[in-house]
């Protein structure tokens, strides 16, 4: 199966299919476990470009994860050597006389062939596919909308295409699907936004779009399990840009994220870790009486990544709030952190050490 997957799905370090793709600040994508081993070994440069990385290095989840997951669930057909003429398929999409099943079949074919080959994706983009596909998102037919979004997700995989897609007006259509889509459309729309926001310039452009971040916050509140996870992933990507943190907070993200964290969505804790860098969010978090217990629960029982961001959030809150610091000490957070200094994960150890330093200044008040 691995030999039939696109090379874009393989980690440049391990050369294996990625299970948890993340992006470095250099713009290159790696499997989290592989790049984490590189960083844990003390390297602070990109393995490909050799350029220095910021401290601490940022690992941003990539929308490829959902695509790889979806891709590996399908049964692989025999290799096709014939690519249908994109213009013929696009004509079927645009023609008012085309039957619905013909349009859906065209989108299926375009999506299938564009999964495997970046050259085909470029060919489709240059053939005017984007405007034709965007027209399908407005369709009242849920299958047509969903298929169109899957194709847009494929076309957004190449960094060279991301800015051009935004310039062609993809954001408005995707945000419409984010708010009004049915079936899997809303989850796929959130994934498309995550993919586009890998580029810093798109974080700024899309984040300033009136309904983008409000739409993600709304989906995080009312969506099903998959939709909430994709919405949180998108917010995490956007909120690495400071202005977008403020937008998320102003649109009510903090209590919704806390609610999701309490229900077991660790990605929500990751977003809280970013928002906690902002005073407005810290003030709001400080008013939530249950947040400390939620974060301590994740530190005790969460995944390595969940523990990492729960510690980061606690550090921000305890650093700026005497009350939160004292309560954390009374709940045994200091002792928990001491135990985590022996953890296998370097980031967990580092964040535990930081929180210990913060809490040491509060111990005299306990």
C-alpha positions in Angstrom: 0.0 0.0 0.0 2.8 2.4 0.9 4.2 2.2 -2.6 0.9 3.5 -4.0 0.7 6.5 -1.7 2.0 9.9 -2.9 5.6 10.8 -2.0 4.1 13.9 -0.2 2.8 11.5 2.4 6.3 10.3 3.3 8.5 11.8 6.0 11.8 13.1 4.6 13.6 11.6 7.7 12.1 8.1 8.0 10.9 7.8 4.4 7.8 6.1 5.9 4.2 7.2 5.6 3.5 9.9 8.2 1.1 9.2 11.0 1.2 12.6 12.5 2.6 15.2 10.0 3.7 18.5 11.4 5.3 21.6 9.8 8.5 23.3 11.0 8.9 27.1 10.7 11.1 26.3 7.7 8.0 25.2 5.9 9.0 21.5 5.6 6.8 18.7 6.8 7.9 15.7 8.9 6.3 13.0 10.9 6.1 14.2 14.5 8.0 11.3 16.0 10.9 11.6 13.6 11.4 15.4 13.9 10.9 15.1 17.7 13.8 12.6 17.9 15.9 15.1 15.8 15.0 17.9 18.2 15.5 15.8 21.3 19.0 15.0 20.1 19.8 18.7 20.5 19.5 19.8 16.9 18.1 23.3 16.4 18.2 23.4 12.6 15.8 22.2 9.9 17.0 18.8 8.7 16.5 19.8 5.0 17.4 23.5 4.8 19.9 23.5 7.7 18.5 26.9 8.7 18.2 27.7 12.4 14.9 27.1 14.1 13.3 29.5 16.7 13.5 28.5 20.4 11.4 26.6 21.3 10.8 25.0 17.8 7.2 25.1 16.7 5.6 22.0 15.3 2.3 22.9 13.6 -0.2 20.1 12.8 -0.6 19.6 9.0 -3.9 19.0 7.2 -2.2 16.1 5.6 -3.1 14.0 8.6 -6.8 13.9 7.8 -6.0 13.3 4.1 -3.6 10.4 4.8 -6.1 8.9 7.2 -8.9 9.1 4.6 -6.6 7.9 1.8 -5.5 4.8 3.7 -9.1 3.8 4.4 -10.1 3.4 0.8 -9.3 0.3 -1.3 -6.8 1.1 -4.0 -7.9 0.5 -7.6 -5.5 -0.8 -10.2 -3.2 2.0 -11.3 -4.7 4.2 -14.0 -2.4 5.4 -16.7 -5.1 7.5 -18.4 -6.0 10.9 -16.9 -9.3 12.2 -18.2 -9.0 15.5 -19.9 -9.5 18.1 -17.2 -11.2 20.5 -19.6 -13.8 17.8 -20.3 -14.4 17.2 -16.7 -14.5 21.0 -15.9 -17.0 21.5 -18.7 -19.3 18.9 -17.1 -19.1 20.9 -13.8 -19.9 24.2 -15.4 -22.6 23.2 -17.9 -26.1 23.9 -16.7 -27.3 20.8 -18.7 -25.0 18.4 -16.9 -26.7 15.8 -14.8 -25.9 15.8 -11.0 -24.4 12.3 -11.2 -22.1 13.5 -14.1 -20.8 16.4 -11.9 -20.3 14.2 -8.9 -18.4 11.6 -11.1 -16.2 14.4 -12.5 -15.3 15.6 -9.1 -14.6 12.0 -8.0 -12.2 11.5 -10.9 -10.4 14.8 -10.4 -10.1 14.1 -6.7 -8.7 10.6 -7.2 -6.1 11.6 -9.7 -5.0 14.7 -7.8 -4.3 12.7 -4.6 -1.2 11.1 -6.0 0.6 13.6 -8.2 1.6 17.3 -7.6 2.1 17.7 -11.3 -1.6 16.8 -11.9 -2.6 19.2 -9.2 -0.7 22.0 -10.9 -2.3 21.1 -14.2 -5.7 21.2 -12.7 -5.1 24.6 -11.1 -3.7 26.0 -14.3 -6.7 24.6 -16.2 -9.2 26.8 -14.3 -10.4 24.0 -12.0 -10.7 26.2 -8.9 -13.4 28.6 -10.2 -15.4 25.6 -11.5 -15.1 23.7 -8.2 -16.0 26.8 -6.2 -19.3 27.0 -8.0 -20.1 23.5 -6.8 -19.8 24.6 -3.1 -22.9 26.8 -3.5 -24.9 23.8 -4.6 -27.8 22.7 -2.5 -26.8 19.1 -3.2 -24.7 18.0 -0.2 -22.8 15.3 -2.2 -21.6 17.9 -4.7 -20.5 20.3 -2.1 -18.6 17.7 -0.1 -16.8 16.3 -3.2 -15.8 19.8 -4.3 -14.3 20.5 -0.9 -12.3 17.2 -1.0 -10.9 18.3 -4.4 -10.0 21.8 -3.0 -8.2 20.1 -0.1 -6.1 18.2 -2.6 -5.3 21.3 -4.6 -4.3 23.1 -1.4 -1.6 20.6 -0.5 1.1 22.3 -2.5 2.6 25.4 -0.8 3.1 27.1 -4.2 -0.7 27.0 -4.7 -1.9 28.2 -1.3 -1.6 32.0 -1.9 -3.1 31.6 -5.4 -6.1 29.7 -4.1 -6.8 32.5 -1.5 -6.5 35.1 -4.3 -9.1 33.2 -6.4 -11.7 33.6 -3.6 -11.6 30.2 -2.0 -11.9 31.6 1.5 -15.5 32.9 1.2 -16.7 29.7 -0.3 -15.0 27.5 2.3 -16.2 29.6 5.2 -19.8 29.3 3.7 -19.4 25.5 3.8 -17.9 25.7 7.3 -21.1 27.4 8.5 -23.8 25.9 6.3 -22.4 22.6 5.0 -24.0 19.2 5.6 -22.6 15.7 5.9 -18.8 15.9 6.1 -18.6 19.3 4.4 -18.0 21.3 7.6 -15.1 19.1 8.8 -13.5 19.1 5.4 -13.9 22.9 5.1 -12.1 23.3 8.4 -9.3 21.0 7.2 -9.0 23.1 4.0 -8.5 26.3 6.1 -5.8 24.5 8.2 -4.0 23.5 5.0 -4.2 27.1 3.6 -3.0 28.6 6.9 0.2 26.7 6.9 1.7 29.8 5.1 2.1 32.8 7.5 0.7 35.3 5.0 -2.5 33.2 4.7 -2.9 33.2 8.5 -3.1 37.0 8.3 -5.3 37.1 5.2 -7.8 34.4 6.2 -7.8 35.4 9.9 -8.9 38.9 9.0 -11.8 37.5 6.9 -15.0 38.4 8.9 -16.5 34.9 9.3 -13.4 32.6 9.3 -12.5 32.5 12.9 -16.1 33.0 14.2 -17.1 30.1 12.0 -14.4 27.8 13.5 -15.4 28.8 17.0 -19.0 28.1 16.2 -18.2 24.7 14.7 -16.1 23.9 17.8 -19.2 24.6 19.9 -21.9 22.8 17.9 -20.1 20.3 15.7 -19.8 16.5 16.1 -16.6 14.9 17.3 -14.7 15.1 14.0 -15.9 18.6 13.2 -14.8 19.8 16.7 -11.4 18.2 16.3 -10.8 19.8 12.8 -12.0 23.2 14.1 -9.6 23.0 17.0 -6.8 22.0 14.7 -7.6 25.0 12.4 -7.7 27.4 15.4 -4.4 26.1 16.7 -2.8 26.9 13.3 -4.4 30.3 13.0 -3.6 31.3 16.6 0.1 31.1 16.2 -0.5 34.6 14.7 -1.1 37.0 17.7 -4.0 39.0 16.1 -5.9 35.8 15.5 -5.7 35.0 19.2 -7.5 38.2 20.0 -10.1 37.4 17.3 -10.7 34.0 18.7 -11.1 35.3 22.3 -13.5 38.1 21.2 -15.6 35.4 19.5 -16.0 33.5 22.7 -13.4 30.7 22.1 -12.2 30.4 25.7 -15.2 28.9 27.4 -15.9 26.7 24.4 -12.3 25.4 24.4 -12.6 24.7 28.1 -15.8 22.8 27.6 -14.1 20.7 24.8 -11.0 20.1 26.9 -13.3 18.9 29.7 -14.9 16.5 27.3 -11.6 15.0 26.3 -10.5 17.0 23.2 -6.8 17.6 23.9 -6.4 19.7 20.8 -8.6 22.3 22.7 -5.9 22.4 25.4 -3.3 23.1 22.7 -5.3 26.2 21.6 -5.7 27.3 25.2 -1.9 27.1 25.5 -1.6 29.6 22.7 -4.4 31.9 23.9 -3.0 32.0 27.4 -0.2 34.2 26.0 -2.8 36.9 25.8 -4.0 38.8 29.0 -7.5 38.9 27.8 -7.7 35.1 27.6 -5.9 34.6 31.0 -8.4 36.9 32.7 -11.3 34.8 31.2 -9.6 31.5 32.1 -9.0 32.7 35.7 -12.8 33.2 36.1 -13.4 29.5 35.2 -13.4 27.6 38.5 -13.1 24.2 36.9 -10.2 24.9 34.6 -7.4 24.1 37.1 -8.9 20.7 37.7 -9.2 20.0 34.0 -5.6 21.0 33.3 -4.3 18.9 36.3 -6.3 15.9 35.0 -4.6 16.2 31.6 -1.2 16.6 33.2 -1.8 13.4 35.2 -3.4 11.3 32.5 -3.1 13.0 29.1 -1.0 12.1 26.1 2.5 13.6 25.9 1.3 16.4 23.7 -1.7 17.1 25.9 0.6 17.2 29.0 3.0 19.5 27.2 0.2 22.1 26.5 -1.5 21.7 29.8 1.8 22.6 31.5 2.3 25.5 29.1 -1.2 26.8 29.9 -0.7 26.4 33.7 2.7 28.2 33.5 1.0 31.2 31.8 -1.9 31.3 34.3 0.2 30.8 37.4 2.9 33.3 36.3 0.3 36.2 36.1 -2.1 35.1 38.7 -1.1 34.8 42.4 -4.4 33.1 43.2 -4.0 30.4 40.4 -0.4 29.8 41.5 -1.4 29.2 45.1 -4.3 26.9 44.2 -2.0 24.9 41.9 0.4 24.4 44.7 -2.3 23.3 47.0 -3.4 20.7 44.4 0.0 19.2 44.2 1.1 20.5 40.8 4.6 21.2 42.0 5.1 17.6 43.0 3.6 16.4 39.8 6.0 18.6 37.8 9.0 17.2 39.8 8.0 13.7 38.7 7.8 14.9 35.0 11.4 16.0 35.0 12.2 12.4 34.3 9.7 12.1 31.4 10.9 10.7 28.1 9.5 13.7 26.2 11.9 16.6 26.1 9.1 19.2 25.7 7.3 17.8 28.7 10.5 18.0 30.8 11.1 21.6 29.7 7.6 22.8 30.4 7.5 21.0 33.7 10.8 22.8 34.7 9.3 26.1 33.6 6.2 25.6 35.7 8.4 24.6 38.7 10.3 27.8 38.4 7.0 29.8 38.3 5.5 27.9 41.3 8.7 28.3 43.4 7.9 32.0 43.6 4.5 31.3 45.0 5.4 28.8 47.7 5.9 31.4 50.4 2.2 32.3 50.1 0.9 28.8 50.7 
